[in-house]
Amino acid sequence: MLSLTEAELDTGLAAIKFHGYSDFFPTPPEFNILLNNWPAFRTYLAGLDLDNYDAYSPPLELSAPKSRINLRRVTLLHPFDLVIYTAIVMLLRDDISKARIPENERRVFSFRAESCGANALYKHKPSYPEFRREVLKRAKQQPRGWIVLADIADFYYRLYQHRVRNAVQATVTEPRKIKLAAALERLLRRFNVNNVSFGIPIGPAASRPLAEAAIIDVDEALLSHNIDFCRYIDDYAIFTTSRDQADWAVHQLGETLYIYHGLTLQTAKTTVIQCSTYTSDSENSVEEQDEVEARFNEIVEELFYDITSLDELNEEQKETIDATDFGAVLEEALDDEPINYKKVTFVLEKLSGLQNEDLVDIVLGNLKRLYPVAHALSAFFREFEHFPPRKKKRIAEALLKPILPNQRYRAPEYYAVWVLDLFANHAAWNHAAQLLHIFRDSASQTIKRYSALAIAKCGSRSEALVFKEAIAAATPLTRTAILIASAKLAGDERAHWRRSLRLSDQLEKAIP
């Protein structure tokens, strides 16, 4: 029997706490249920045979916008699945790390595990800012040279699961770890809504070391051709002494990706330019800014991935924040083509604690443009619980309008999830009748889940009655949301209904 020990499961849970539950979904209330019942759940999970484990399927999926027009499929895993998945990857972490190009060579900057601690899958640094600085540094060192900037198309989504398994197994020698890599492949298949053989879930931190393991062979192939490169996740920068050499190098990269993994480069994002042009463009973009703008943009670039609130800034950075006109910054970022979503997110989410009321009308007037950063939108409005009821009602109606069933062009599910999560966490926003309308009329299991959780916060028994009709067709995470929301039913009524369901799932039985 292939199983995880309780200590290994503890380590997996610790990694989830360190990295967060998901990059694209709010932390689910089911996770708190798992934490509150962890000793019992840990014993249960340690008793499972991974060779025969039937993961919760289908998982929750939606298309999260990368920009106004580009999308990626992201996944929210059931808490049991996520703990098992993370615990297995934690066991493989160090073997994968040893097989990668060493960090001190300054070539691969993504998700390094060296000295990351016992409860983390990887360190926060080096990350994208360090990668960008290295690219600029190398470009400056060879001004007469050429640089290739290339991006893998749909990297995580297109990775073949069997090749991920082979890549991981190539890094390990222990028989148990070889079996765990095989169990991972089975999990990855179950984590896909369509049960296909390609794609690893986008959202869980545990997917990142697997993706890095998968293209170790690509990095090594480039080095075998004496190609000078550095990489951050799916972004490659290649440095050459001539244009012909640059063309040859990008062809080698494209061919290697396709032969080894069936992956391709994004044509629109693959460019070949002189290093001097790259350096000049980078410097000119800074020179065109005034002093405060330049300092603020530097804060955004340096700290975007490293801070969660204003409190983490030093005094000099706070002075820059105090001197910045955020209304102008937000409007300018939204007017950029393409929209500067990093700056928008920084203003609305990272600096939400400023409670800048002057931004409310700008935000409400640009909701369609803000769909890709709905998580930042939700964080921004969470800070305005103190608004008077009339003002909150106006904001709530504006936020809900794009996801109401009678809209001709409804907002994407990603926007719906984060707006509904705002209502699920703050009863003062209310609007239970509209939330019920959204729950009843939506065909999306994702929207049903989050509207049910919102009703759980601000609804009443009359709204909760509809849940009885919907639970039979619900997918696992929508079902648990309905069970949580059914607390609005009368005590005896709810107890009788739960008995009629004959709950056998461990998590469902633990829902209070």
C-alpha positions as CSV (number, residue, x, y, z in Angstrom):
1,M,0.0,0.0,0.0
2,L,1.3,3.4,-1.0
3,S,0.4,6.0,1.6
4,L,1.6,9.2,3.2
5,T,2.6,9.4,6.9
6,E,0.9,11.8,9.3
7,A,4.2,13.8,9.5
8,E,4.3,14.1,5.7
9,L,0.8,15.3,5.6
10,D,1.7,17.9,8.3
11,T,4.4,19.2,6.0
12,G,2.1,19.4,3.1
13,L,-0.4,21.4,5.2
14,A,2.4,23.7,6.4
15,A,3.4,24.4,2.8
16,I,-0.2,25.3,1.9
17,K,-0.3,27.7,4.8
18,F,3.0,29.2,3.7
19,H,2.2,29.7,0.0
20,G,-1.6,30.1,0.2
21,Y,-4.4,27.9,-0.9
22,S,-4.7,29.2,-4.5
23,D,-3.5,32.1,-6.6
24,F,-6.8,32.6,-8.4
25,F,-9.6,31.7,-5.9
26,P,-10.4,33.0,-2.4
27,T,-9.3,30.7,0.4
28,P,-12.3,28.3,0.7
29,P,-14.2,28.0,4.0
30,E,-13.7,24.2,3.7
31,F,-10.0,24.9,4.4
32,N,-10.9,26.2,7.9
33,I,-13.1,23.1,8.4
34,L,-10.0,21.0,7.6
35,L,-7.8,23.0,10.0
36,N,-10.4,22.7,12.8
37,N,-10.6,19.0,12.4
38,W,-7.0,18.3,11.3
39,P,-6.0,15.5,13.7
40,A,-9.0,13.4,12.6
41,F,-8.5,14.3,8.9
42,R,-4.8,13.6,9.1
43,T,-5.4,10.1,10.4
44,Y,-8.0,9.5,7.7
45,L,-5.7,10.7,4.9
46,A,-2.8,8.7,6.2
47,G,-4.9,5.6,5.8
48,L,-5.7,6.1,2.1
49,D,-4.0,3.9,-0.5
50,L,-2.7,6.3,-3.1
51,D,-2.6,3.6,-5.7
52,N,-6.4,3.5,-5.5
53,Y,-7.2,7.0,-4.4
54,D,-10.1,8.5,-6.3
55,A,-9.6,12.2,-6.2
56,Y,-12.6,14.6,-6.0
57,S,-13.7,15.1,-9.5
58,P,-14.5,17.2,-11.3
59,P,-12.6,20.0,-9.6
60,L,-13.7,23.6,-9.8
61,E,-12.4,25.3,-13.0
62,L,-12.8,28.6,-14.6
63,S,-11.1,30.8,-17.2
64,A,-9.1,33.5,-15.5
65,P,-8.2,36.5,-17.7
66,K,-4.5,37.2,-18.2
67,S,-5.5,40.4,-20.0
68,R,-8.6,41.8,-21.6
69,I,-8.6,39.1,-24.3
70,N,-6.3,36.3,-23.1
71,L,-7.5,33.6,-20.8
72,R,-6.1,30.6,-18.8
73,R,-7.9,27.7,-17.2
74,V,-7.4,27.7,-13.4
75,T,-8.3,25.0,-10.9
76,L,-9.5,25.0,-7.3
77,L,-8.8,21.6,-5.7
78,H,-10.7,20.0,-2.8
79,P,-8.8,20.4,0.5
80,F,-8.1,16.7,0.8
81,D,-6.7,16.6,-2.8
82,L,-4.6,19.7,-2.3
83,V,-3.0,18.4,0.9
84,I,-2.2,15.1,-0.7
85,Y,-0.9,16.7,-3.9
86,T,1.3,19.2,-1.9
87,A,2.6,16.6,0.5
88,I,3.8,14.4,-2.4
89,V,5.5,17.3,-4.1
90,M,7.1,18.3,-0.9
91,L,8.7,14.8,-0.7
92,L,10.1,15.3,-4.2
93,R,11.1,18.9,-3.8
94,D,14.8,18.5,-2.9
95,D,15.4,15.8,-5.6
96,I,13.9,18.1,-8.3
97,S,16.0,21.0,-7.0
98,K,19.3,19.1,-7.2
99,A,18.6,18.2,-10.8
100,R,18.0,21.8,-11.9
101,I,20.7,24.2,-13.1
102,P,22.2,25.5,-9.8
103,E,20.8,28.8,-8.5
104,N,24.3,30.4,-8.4
105,E,24.7,30.2,-12.1
106,R,21.9,32.9,-12.4
107,R,20.1,31.2,-15.3
108,V,16.9,29.9,-13.9
109,F,15.1,32.3,-11.5
110,S,11.8,30.6,-10.9
111,F,10.7,28.8,-7.7
112,R,14.1,27.9,-6.3
113,A,14.0,25.4,-3.4
114,E,17.6,25.8,-2.2
115,S,17.6,26.7,1.6
116,C,13.8,27.4,1.4
117,G,13.0,25.9,4.8
118,A,11.2,22.7,5.9
119,N,7.7,24.0,5.3
120,A,8.0,25.7,1.9
121,L,8.0,24.3,-1.6
122,Y,10.3,27.2,-2.8
123,K,11.5,30.6,-1.9
124,H,9.9,33.9,-2.8
125,K,13.3,35.1,-4.2
126,P,14.8,35.0,-6.8
127,S,11.7,35.9,-8.8
128,Y,10.7,38.0,-11.8
129,P,12.4,41.2,-10.7
130,E,15.7,39.4,-10.3
131,F,15.2,37.9,-13.7
132,R,14.5,41.3,-15.3
133,R,17.6,42.8,-13.7
134,E,19.8,39.9,-14.9
135,V,18.5,40.3,-18.5
136,L,19.2,44.1,-18.4
137,K,22.6,43.5,-16.9
138,R,23.6,41.0,-19.6
139,A,22.2,43.2,-22.3
140,K,24.4,46.1,-21.1
141,Q,27.5,43.9,-21.0
142,Q,27.2,43.1,-24.7
143,P,25.7,46.2,-26.4
144,R,26.6,45.0,-29.9
145,G,25.0,41.6,-29.2
146,W,21.5,40.4,-29.8
147,I,18.8,39.2,-27.4
148,V,15.9,36.8,-28.0
149,L,12.8,37.3,-25.8
150,A,10.6,34.2,-26.0
151,D,7.5,32.9,-24.2
152,I,6.1,29.4,-24.1
153,A,2.5,29.2,-25.1
154,D,0.1,27.8,-22.5
155,F,2.9,26.2,-20.6
156,Y,1.2,24.6,-17.6
157,Y,-2.0,23.8,-19.6
158,R,-0.1,21.9,-22.3
159,L,2.4,19.9,-20.3
160,Y,1.8,16.2,-20.9
161,Q,1.2,14.5,-17.5
162,H,3.2,11.4,-18.5
163,R,6.2,13.5,-19.4
164,V,5.9,15.3,-16.1
165,R,6.0,12.0,-14.4
166,N,9.0,10.9,-16.4
167,A,10.8,14.1,-15.6
168,V,10.2,13.8,-11.9
169,Q,11.2,10.1,-11.9
170,A,14.4,11.0,-13.6
171,T,15.3,13.1,-10.5
172,V,14.7,10.4,-7.9
173,T,16.2,7.0,-7.1
174,E,14.3,5.9,-4.0
175,P,11.7,3.2,-5.0
176,R,9.0,4.9,-2.9
177,K,9.5,8.3,-4.6
178,I,9.3,6.6,-8.0
179,K,5.9,5.2,-7.0
180,L,4.8,8.6,-5.7
181,A,5.7,10.1,-9.1
182,A,3.4,7.6,-10.7
183,A,0.7,8.5,-8.1
184,L,1.1,12.1,-9.1
185,E,0.3,11.3,-12.7
186,R,-2.9,9.6,-11.7
187,L,-3.8,12.7,-9.6
188,L,-3.1,15.1,-12.4
189,R,-5.4,13.1,-14.7
190,R,-8.2,13.3,-12.1
191,F,-7.6,17.0,-11.5
192,N,-8.6,17.7,-15.1
193,V,-12.3,18.3,-15.6
194,N,-12.2,16.4,-18.9
195,N,-9.9,13.6,-17.6
196,V,-7.4,14.2,-20.4
197,S,-3.7,13.4,-20.4
198,F,-2.2,16.9,-20.5
199,G,-2.2,19.9,-18.2
200,I,-1.3,20.4,-14.6
201,P,-3.5,22.5,-12.3
202,I,-2.9,26.3,-12.4
203,G,-3.4,27.8,-9.0
204,P,-1.8,25.4,-6.4
205,A,1.7,26.2,-5.5
206,A,2.6,22.5,-5.7
207,S,2.3,22.6,-9.5
208,R,5.3,25.0,-9.8
209,P,8.1,22.6,-8.9
210,L,6.5,20.0,-11.2
211,A,6.6,22.4,-14.1
212,E,10.2,23.3,-13.4
213,A,11.1,19.6,-13.3
214,A,9.4,19.1,-16.6
215,I,11.7,21.5,-18.6
216,I,15.0,20.6,-16.9
217,D,15.7,18.7,-20.2
218,V,15.0,21.9,-22.2
219,D,17.4,24.0,-20.2
220,E,20.0,21.3,-20.4
221,A,19.6,21.0,-24.2
222,L,20.2,24.7,-24.6
223,L,23.4,24.5,-22.5
224,S,24.5,21.5,-24.6
225,H,24.3,23.8,-27.7
226,N,26.3,26.5,-25.8
227,I,23.3,28.8,-25.9
228,D,23.6,31.6,-23.3
229,F,20.2,32.1,-21.7
230,C,18.2,32.8,-18.5
231,R,14.7,31.9,-17.7
232,Y,11.8,32.7,-15.4
233,I,9.0,30.1,-15.6
234,D,8.0,30.2,-19.3
235,D,9.9,33.4,-20.3
236,Y,13.3,32.8,-21.9
237,A,16.0,35.5,-22.7
238,I,18.8,34.3,-25.0
239,F,22.0,36.3,-25.7
240,T,24.0,36.0,-28.8
241,T,26.7,37.9,-30.7
242,S,24.9,38.1,-34.1
243,R,21.5,38.1,-35.6
244,D,22.1,34.8,-37.4
245,Q,23.1,33.2,-34.2
246,A,20.0,34.6,-32.5
247,D,17.7,33.2,-35.2
248,W,19.5,29.8,-34.9
249,A,19.1,29.8,-31.1
250,V,15.4,30.5,-31.1
251,H,14.9,27.8,-33.6
252,Q,16.7,25.4,-31.3
253,L,14.6,26.4,-28.4
254,G,11.3,26.0,-30.4
255,E,12.4,22.7,-31.8
256,T,13.5,21.3,-28.4
257,L,10.2,22.4,-26.7
258,Y,8.1,20.7,-29.4
259,I,10.1,17.5,-29.6
260,Y,10.5,17.0,-25.9
261,H,7.1,18.3,-24.7
262,G,4.8,19.2,-27.7
263,L,5.1,22.8,-26.6
264,T,5.4,25.9,-28.8
265,L,6.5,29.5,-28.5
266,Q,4.1,32.3,-28.6
267,T,4.7,34.0,-31.9
268,A,3.4,37.4,-30.8
269,K,5.7,37.4,-27.8
270,T,8.9,36.1,-29.5
271,T,11.2,39.0,-30.5
272,V,14.8,39.4,-31.6
273,I,16.4,42.8,-31.0
274,Q,19.9,44.2,-30.4
275,C,21.0,44.4,-26.8
276,S,21.6,48.2,-27.2
277,T,18.0,48.7,-28.3
278,Y,16.7,46.7,-25.3
279,T,18.9,48.7,-22.9
280,S,17.9,52.0,-24.5
281,D,14.2,51.2,-24.3
282,S,14.5,50.3,-20.6
283,E,16.4,53.5,-19.8
284,N,14.1,55.8,-21.8
285,S,11.0,54.5,-20.1
286,V,12.5,55.6,-16.8
287,E,13.8,59.0,-18.0
288,E,10.3,59.9,-19.3
289,Q,8.9,59.7,-15.7
290,D,8.9,62.5,-13.1
291,E,10.7,61.7,-9.8
292,V,7.7,60.7,-7.8
293,E,6.3,58.5,-10.6
294,A,9.7,56.9,-11.1
295,R,10.0,56.1,-7.4
296,F,6.4,54.7,-7.3
297,N,7.0,52.6,-10.4
298,E,10.2,51.2,-8.8
299,I,8.2,50.2,-5.7
300,V,5.6,48.4,-7.9
301,E,8.3,46.5,-9.8
302,E,10.4,45.6,-6.8
303,L,7.7,44.8,-4.2
304,F,4.7,43.6,-6.2
305,Y,5.3,39.9,-5.3
306,D,6.8,40.5,-1.9
307,I,4.3,42.6,0.1
308,T,0.6,42.2,1.0
309,S,-0.1,45.6,2.6
310,L,1.1,49.1,3.2
311,D,2.5,48.2,6.6
312,E,5.4,46.3,5.0
313,L,6.9,49.4,3.3
314,N,9.8,51.4,4.8
315,E,9.6,55.0,5.7
316,E,11.0,56.3,2.4
317,Q,8.6,54.1,0.4
318,K,5.7,55.4,2.5
319,E,6.8,59.0,1.7
320,T,6.6,58.2,-2.0
321,I,3.1,56.7,-1.5
322,D,2.0,59.8,0.3
323,A,3.2,62.0,-2.6
324,T,1.5,59.9,-5.3
325,D,-1.8,60.9,-6.9
326,F,-3.5,57.5,-7.1
327,G,-6.5,58.8,-9.0
328,A,-4.1,59.9,-11.8
329,V,-2.1,56.7,-11.5
330,L,-5.2,54.5,-11.8
331,E,-6.7,56.4,-14.7
332,E,-3.4,56.4,-16.6
333,A,-2.8,52.7,-16.0
334,L,-6.4,51.9,-17.3
335,D,-5.8,54.0,-20.3
336,D,-2.6,52.3,-21.3
337,E,-2.6,49.9,-24.2
338,P,-2.3,47.2,-23.0
339,I,-3.7,48.1,-19.6
340,N,-1.0,48.1,-16.9
341,Y,-2.7,45.5,-14.7
342,K,0.3,45.2,-12.4
343,K,0.0,48.8,-11.4
344,V,-3.8,48.7,-11.1
345,T,-3.5,45.6,-8.8
346,F,-0.8,47.3,-6.7
347,V,-3.0,50.4,-6.1
348,L,-6.3,48.5,-5.5
349,E,-5.0,45.5,-3.6
350,K,-1.6,46.1,-2.0
351,L,-2.6,49.6,-1.0
352,S,-6.2,48.9,-0.2
353,G,-5.5,49.8,3.5
354,L,-5.3,53.5,2.4
355,Q,-9.1,53.4,2.0
356,N,-8.9,55.9,-0.8
357,E,-12.5,56.9,-1.3
358,D,-11.6,59.1,-4.3
359,L,-10.9,55.9,-6.3
360,V,-14.4,54.5,-5.9
361,D,-16.1,56.2,-8.8
362,I,-13.0,55.5,-11.0
363,V,-13.3,51.9,-10.2
364,L,-17.0,51.6,-10.7
365,G,-16.8,53.5,-14.0
366,N,-14.2,51.0,-15.3
367,L,-15.5,47.6,-14.1
368,K,-15.3,45.9,-17.5
369,R,-11.6,46.9,-17.7
370,L,-11.1,45.5,-14.2
371,Y,-12.4,42.0,-14.9
372,P,-8.9,40.5,-15.1
373,V,-8.0,41.9,-11.6
374,A,-11.3,41.2,-9.8
375,H,-9.3,39.9,-6.8
376,A,-7.9,43.4,-6.4
377,L,-11.3,44.9,-6.9
378,S,-12.7,42.7,-4.0
379,A,-9.8,43.6,-1.7
380,F,-10.4,47.3,-2.4
381,F,-14.0,47.3,-1.5
382,R,-13.5,45.2,1.6
383,E,-12.0,48.3,3.2
384,F,-15.3,50.3,2.9
385,E,-17.5,48.5,5.5
386,H,-17.7,51.9,7.2
387,F,-19.7,53.5,4.3
388,P,-23.3,54.5,5.1
389,P,-26.0,51.9,3.9
390,R,-27.1,54.1,1.0
391,K,-23.6,54.3,-0.4
392,K,-22.9,50.6,0.1
393,K,-26.1,49.8,-1.7
394,R,-25.1,51.8,-4.7
395,I,-21.7,50.1,-4.8
396,A,-23.2,46.6,-4.3
397,E,-25.7,47.0,-7.1
398,A,-23.0,48.2,-9.4
399,L,-20.8,45.3,-8.6
400,L,-23.6,42.7,-9.0
401,K,-25.1,44.1,-12.1
402,P,-22.5,42.5,-14.5
403,I,-23.2,39.0,-13.2
404,L,-27.0,39.1,-13.1
405,P,-28.7,36.6,-15.4
406,N,-30.5,39.2,-17.5
407,Q,-27.3,40.8,-18.7
408,R,-26.6,40.5,-22.5
409,Y,-22.8,40.5,-21.9
410,R,-22.2,38.9,-18.6
411,A,-18.9,39.3,-16.8
412,P,-16.5,36.4,-16.7
413,E,-16.7,33.8,-14.0
414,Y,-13.5,35.1,-12.5
415,Y,-15.1,38.5,-11.8
416,A,-18.2,36.7,-10.4
417,V,-16.1,34.6,-8.0
418,W,-14.4,37.6,-6.4
419,V,-17.4,39.9,-6.2
420,L,-19.5,37.1,-4.7
421,D,-16.7,36.4,-2.2
422,L,-16.9,40.0,-1.1
423,F,-20.6,39.4,-0.2
424,A,-19.7,36.0,1.4
425,N,-17.3,37.7,3.8
426,H,-19.2,40.8,4.7
427,A,-22.9,40.6,5.6
428,A,-23.3,44.4,5.5
429,W,-23.3,44.3,1.7
430,N,-26.5,42.1,1.8
431,H,-28.6,41.8,-1.5
432,A,-29.7,38.3,-0.7
433,A,-32.6,38.4,-3.2
434,Q,-30.2,39.2,-6.1
435,L,-27.7,36.5,-4.8
436,L,-30.5,33.9,-4.9
437,H,-31.4,35.0,-8.4
438,I,-27.8,34.5,-9.5
439,F,-27.7,31.0,-7.8
440,R,-30.9,29.8,-9.2
441,D,-30.4,30.9,-12.8
442,S,-26.7,30.2,-13.4
443,A,-25.7,27.0,-15.1
444,S,-22.1,27.4,-13.8
445,Q,-21.2,25.3,-10.8
446,T,-18.6,27.8,-10.0
447,I,-21.1,30.7,-9.7
448,K,-23.5,28.5,-7.9
449,R,-20.8,27.7,-5.3
450,Y,-19.9,31.3,-4.6
451,S,-23.4,32.7,-4.6
452,A,-24.4,29.9,-2.1
453,L,-21.5,31.0,0.1
454,A,-22.7,34.6,-0.2
455,I,-26.2,33.7,0.8
456,A,-24.7,31.8,3.8
457,K,-23.5,35.2,5.1
458,C,-26.4,37.5,4.4
459,G,-29.4,35.3,3.4
460,S,-32.2,33.8,5.4
461,R,-34.2,30.5,5.5
462,S,-36.3,31.5,2.5
463,E,-33.2,31.7,0.3
464,A,-31.7,28.6,1.7
465,L,-34.7,26.5,0.9
466,V,-33.7,26.4,-2.8
467,F,-30.5,24.5,-1.9
468,K,-32.4,21.3,-1.3
469,E,-33.3,21.2,-5.0
470,A,-29.7,21.9,-6.2
471,I,-27.5,19.6,-4.1
472,A,-28.2,16.4,-6.2
473,A,-26.6,17.9,-9.3
474,A,-23.8,19.7,-7.5
475,T,-20.1,19.0,-8.0
476,P,-18.0,18.3,-4.9
477,L,-17.0,21.9,-4.0
478,T,-20.4,23.3,-4.9
479,R,-22.0,20.6,-2.8
480,T,-19.9,21.5,0.3
481,A,-20.7,25.2,-0.3
482,I,-24.4,24.3,-0.2
483,L,-24.0,22.3,3.0
484,I,-22.3,25.3,4.6
485,A,-25.0,27.7,3.4
486,S,-27.8,25.4,4.6
487,A,-27.0,26.7,8.1
488,K,-29.7,29.3,7.3
489,L,-32.3,26.5,7.6
490,A,-34.1,26.0,10.9
491,G,-32.1,23.7,13.2
492,D,-34.4,20.6,13.2
493,E,-35.2,21.1,9.5
494,R,-31.5,21.2,8.6
495,A,-30.7,18.2,10.8
496,H,-33.4,16.1,9.2
497,W,-32.3,17.1,5.7
498,R,-28.7,16.3,6.4
499,R,-29.8,12.8,7.7
500,S,-31.8,12.3,4.5
501,L,-28.6,12.9,2.5
502,R,-26.8,10.1,4.3
503,L,-23.5,11.9,4.2
504,S,-20.5,9.6,4.0
505,D,-17.8,12.0,3.0
506,Q,-15.5,12.9,5.9
507,L,-15.4,16.6,5.1
508,E,-19.1,16.9,4.5
509,K,-19.9,15.2,7.8
510,A,-17.6,17.7,9.6
511,I,-19.4,20.8,8.2
512,P,-21.0,22.4,11.3
